[in-house]
């Protein structure tokens, strides 16, 4: 059962839109996020990446986080890591 939901609409440059929905459920500490976008214009023959960035002052992850590229596999990342 959804307890609370927020819906944000972003009007992007070039006329595209993005919708972000956040859902909270009763007795569950997880927030479910759903992101939907209009078509991304690629008429300039340039590759495009769509990123979603979340920040929290309450999470102490020591600069370690994980990314997932199109559901392929999770990759561990380290904030400000410089390979030397």
Biotite code that builds the C-alpha atoms (Angstrom):
import biotite.structure as struc

atoms = struc.array([
    struc.Atom([0.000, 0.000, 0.000], chain_id="A", res_id=1, res_name="UNK", atom_name="CA", element="C"),
    struc.Atom([1.429, 3.373, -1.062], chain_id="A", res_id=2, res_name="UNK", atom_name="CA", element="C"),
    struc.Atom([1.450, 5.857, 1.793], chain_id="A", res_id=3, res_name="UNK", atom_name="CA", element="C"),
    struc.Atom([2.828, 8.885, 0.023], chain_id="A", res_id=4, res_name="UNK", atom_name="CA", element="C"),
    struc.Atom([3.817, 9.787, -3.518], chain_id="A", res_id=5, res_name="UNK", atom_name="CA", element="C"),
    struc.Atom([5.473, 12.797, -5.108], chain_id="A", res_id=6, res_name="UNK", atom_name="CA", element="C"),
    struc.Atom([5.506, 13.560, -8.828], chain_id="A", res_id=7, res_name="UNK", atom_name="CA", element="C"),
    struc.Atom([7.956, 16.055, -10.335], chain_id="A", res_id=8, res_name="UNK", atom_name="CA", element="C"),
    struc.Atom([7.783, 17.329, -13.919], chain_id="A", res_id=9, res_name="UNK", atom_name="CA", element="C"),
    struc.Atom([10.923, 18.754, -15.504], chain_id="A", res_id=10, res_name="UNK", atom_name="CA", element="C"),
    struc.Atom([10.721, 20.758, -18.696], chain_id="A", res_id=11, res_name="UNK", atom_name="CA", element="C"),
    struc.Atom([14.075, 20.215, -20.403], chain_id="A", res_id=12, res_name="UNK", atom_name="CA", element="C"),
    struc.Atom([15.896, 22.260, -23.016], chain_id="A", res_id=13, res_name="UNK", atom_name="CA", element="C"),
    struc.Atom([14.777, 21.408, -26.521], chain_id="A", res_id=14, res_name="UNK", atom_name="CA", element="C"),
    struc.Atom([11.187, 20.742, -25.483], chain_id="A", res_id=15, res_name="UNK", atom_name="CA", element="C"),
    struc.Atom([11.606, 17.295, -23.929], chain_id="A", res_id=16, res_name="UNK", atom_name="CA", element="C"),
    struc.Atom([10.122, 16.500, -20.538], chain_id="A", res_id=17, res_name="UNK", atom_name="CA", element="C"),
    struc.Atom([11.056, 14.175, -17.703], chain_id="A", res_id=18, res_name="UNK", atom_name="CA", element="C"),
    struc.Atom([8.766, 12.882, -14.956], chain_id="A", res_id=19, res_name="UNK", atom_name="CA", element="C"),
    struc.Atom([10.173, 11.639, -11.645], chain_id="A", res_id=20, res_name="UNK", atom_name="CA", element="C"),
    struc.Atom([7.911, 9.794, -9.201], chain_id="A", res_id=21, res_name="UNK", atom_name="CA", element="C"),
    struc.Atom([8.896, 8.876, -5.670], chain_id="A", res_id=22, res_name="UNK", atom_name="CA", element="C"),
    struc.Atom([6.780, 6.430, -3.655], chain_id="A", res_id=23, res_name="UNK", atom_name="CA", element="C"),
    struc.Atom([6.864, 5.641, 0.053], chain_id="A", res_id=24, res_name="UNK", atom_name="CA", element="C"),
    struc.Atom([5.198, 2.505, 1.388], chain_id="A", res_id=25, res_name="UNK", atom_name="CA", element="C"),
    struc.Atom([3.833, 1.777, 4.850], chain_id="A", res_id=26, res_name="UNK", atom_name="CA", element="C"),
    struc.Atom([6.416, 0.119, 7.127], chain_id="A", res_id=27, res_name="UNK", atom_name="CA", element="C"),
    struc.Atom([9.121, 0.038, 4.425], chain_id="A", res_id=28, res_name="UNK", atom_name="CA", element="C"),
    struc.Atom([12.289, 2.192, 4.618], chain_id="A", res_id=29, res_name="UNK", atom_name="CA", element="C"),
    struc.Atom([12.865, 1.998, 0.843], chain_id="A", res_id=30, res_name="UNK", atom_name="CA", element="C"),
    struc.Atom([11.844, 4.797, -1.528], chain_id="A", res_id=31, res_name="UNK", atom_name="CA", element="C"),
    struc.Atom([10.816, 3.588, -4.981], chain_id="A", res_id=32, res_name="UNK", atom_name="CA", element="C"),
    struc.Atom([11.831, 5.911, -7.822], chain_id="A", res_id=33, res_name="UNK", atom_name="CA", element="C"),
    struc.Atom([10.424, 5.869, -11.345], chain_id="A", res_id=34, res_name="UNK", atom_name="CA", element="C"),
    struc.Atom([11.895, 8.132, -14.030], chain_id="A", res_id=35, res_name="UNK", atom_name="CA", element="C"),
    struc.Atom([10.254, 8.589, -17.431], chain_id="A", res_id=36, res_name="UNK", atom_name="CA", element="C"),
    struc.Atom([11.494, 10.812, -20.246], chain_id="A", res_id=37, res_name="UNK", atom_name="CA", element="C"),
    struc.Atom([10.308, 11.916, -23.640], chain_id="A", res_id=38, res_name="UNK", atom_name="CA", element="C"),
    struc.Atom([12.443, 10.937, -26.611], chain_id="A", res_id=39, res_name="UNK", atom_name="CA", element="C"),
    struc.Atom([16.011, 12.238, -26.429], chain_id="A", res_id=40, res_name="UNK", atom_name="CA", element="C"),
    struc.Atom([16.974, 14.168, -29.548], chain_id="A", res_id=41, res_name="UNK", atom_name="CA", element="C"),
    struc.Atom([19.986, 12.677, -31.339], chain_id="A", res_id=42, res_name="UNK", atom_name="CA", element="C"),
    struc.Atom([19.738, 14.573, -34.621], chain_id="A", res_id=43, res_name="UNK", atom_name="CA", element="C"),
    struc.Atom([23.163, 16.131, -34.013], chain_id="A", res_id=44, res_name="UNK", atom_name="CA", element="C"),
    struc.Atom([24.830, 12.666, -34.215], chain_id="A", res_id=45, res_name="UNK", atom_name="CA", element="C"),
    struc.Atom([26.255, 13.122, -30.706], chain_id="A", res_id=46, res_name="UNK", atom_name="CA", element="C"),
    struc.Atom([25.942, 10.359, -28.126], chain_id="A", res_id=47, res_name="UNK", atom_name="CA", element="C"),
    struc.Atom([23.775, 11.153, -25.117], chain_id="A", res_id=48, res_name="UNK", atom_name="CA", element="C"),
    struc.Atom([23.767, 9.954, -21.526], chain_id="A", res_id=49, res_name="UNK", atom_name="CA", element="C"),
    struc.Atom([20.891, 10.406, -19.141], chain_id="A", res_id=50, res_name="UNK", atom_name="CA", element="C"),
    struc.Atom([21.902, 10.496, -15.491], chain_id="A", res_id=51, res_name="UNK", atom_name="CA", element="C"),
    struc.Atom([19.854, 10.661, -12.330], chain_id="A", res_id=52, res_name="UNK", atom_name="CA", element="C"),
    struc.Atom([21.734, 11.952, -9.298], chain_id="A", res_id=53, res_name="UNK", atom_name="CA", element="C"),
    struc.Atom([20.485, 11.606, -5.737], chain_id="A", res_id=54, res_name="UNK", atom_name="CA", element="C"),
    struc.Atom([22.085, 13.099, -2.630], chain_id="A", res_id=55, res_name="UNK", atom_name="CA", element="C"),
    struc.Atom([21.494, 12.462, 1.053], chain_id="A", res_id=56, res_name="UNK", atom_name="CA", element="C"),
    struc.Atom([23.159, 14.015, 4.077], chain_id="A", res_id=57, res_name="UNK", atom_name="CA", element="C"),
    struc.Atom([22.104, 11.034, 6.200], chain_id="A", res_id=58, res_name="UNK", atom_name="CA", element="C"),
    struc.Atom([23.934, 8.296, 4.280], chain_id="A", res_id=59, res_name="UNK", atom_name="CA", element="C"),
    struc.Atom([27.567, 7.757, 5.274], chain_id="A", res_id=60, res_name="UNK", atom_name="CA", element="C"),
    struc.Atom([28.874, 5.499, 2.510], chain_id="A", res_id=61, res_name="UNK", atom_name="CA", element="C"),
    struc.Atom([32.493, 6.720, 2.727], chain_id="A", res_id=62, res_name="UNK", atom_name="CA", element="C"),
    struc.Atom([32.387, 7.774, -0.931], chain_id="A", res_id=63, res_name="UNK", atom_name="CA", element="C"),
    struc.Atom([31.458, 4.324, -2.285], chain_id="A", res_id=64, res_name="UNK", atom_name="CA", element="C"),
    struc.Atom([28.393, 3.984, -4.507], chain_id="A", res_id=65, res_name="UNK", atom_name="CA", element="C"),
    struc.Atom([27.093, 1.715, -7.272], chain_id="A", res_id=66, res_name="UNK", atom_name="CA", element="C"),
    struc.Atom([25.849, 2.360, -10.784], chain_id="A", res_id=67, res_name="UNK", atom_name="CA", element="C"),
    struc.Atom([23.873, 0.232, -13.216], chain_id="A", res_id=68, res_name="UNK", atom_name="CA", element="C"),
    struc.Atom([24.004, 0.767, -16.976], chain_id="A", res_id=69, res_name="UNK", atom_name="CA", element="C"),
    struc.Atom([20.672, -0.273, -18.477], chain_id="A", res_id=70, res_name="UNK", atom_name="CA", element="C"),
    struc.Atom([20.279, -3.223, -16.139], chain_id="A", res_id=71, res_name="UNK", atom_name="CA", element="C"),
    struc.Atom([23.458, -4.900, -17.373], chain_id="A", res_id=72, res_name="UNK", atom_name="CA", element="C"),
    struc.Atom([25.477, -5.138, -14.150], chain_id="A", res_id=73, res_name="UNK", atom_name="CA", element="C"),
    struc.Atom([26.198, -3.153, -11.009], chain_id="A", res_id=74, res_name="UNK", atom_name="CA", element="C"),
    struc.Atom([29.576, -1.398, -10.888], chain_id="A", res_id=75, res_name="UNK", atom_name="CA", element="C"),
    struc.Atom([31.196, -0.192, -7.660], chain_id="A", res_id=76, res_name="UNK", atom_name="CA", element="C"),
    struc.Atom([32.389, 3.410, -7.865], chain_id="A", res_id=77, res_name="UNK", atom_name="CA", element="C"),
    struc.Atom([34.511, 5.466, -5.477], chain_id="A", res_id=78, res_name="UNK", atom_name="CA", element="C"),
    struc.Atom([33.910, 9.225, -5.273], chain_id="A", res_id=79, res_name="UNK", atom_name="CA", element="C"),
    struc.Atom([36.943, 11.265, -6.411], chain_id="A", res_id=80, res_name="UNK", atom_name="CA", element="C"),
    struc.Atom([39.025, 8.135, -7.053], chain_id="A", res_id=81, res_name="UNK", atom_name="CA", element="C"),
    struc.Atom([42.244, 8.893, -8.963], chain_id="A", res_id=82, res_name="UNK", atom_name="CA", element="C"),
    struc.Atom([43.982, 5.827, -10.341], chain_id="A", res_id=83, res_name="UNK", atom_name="CA", element="C"),
    struc.Atom([47.725, 6.420, -10.188], chain_id="A", res_id=84, res_name="UNK", atom_name="CA", element="C"),
])
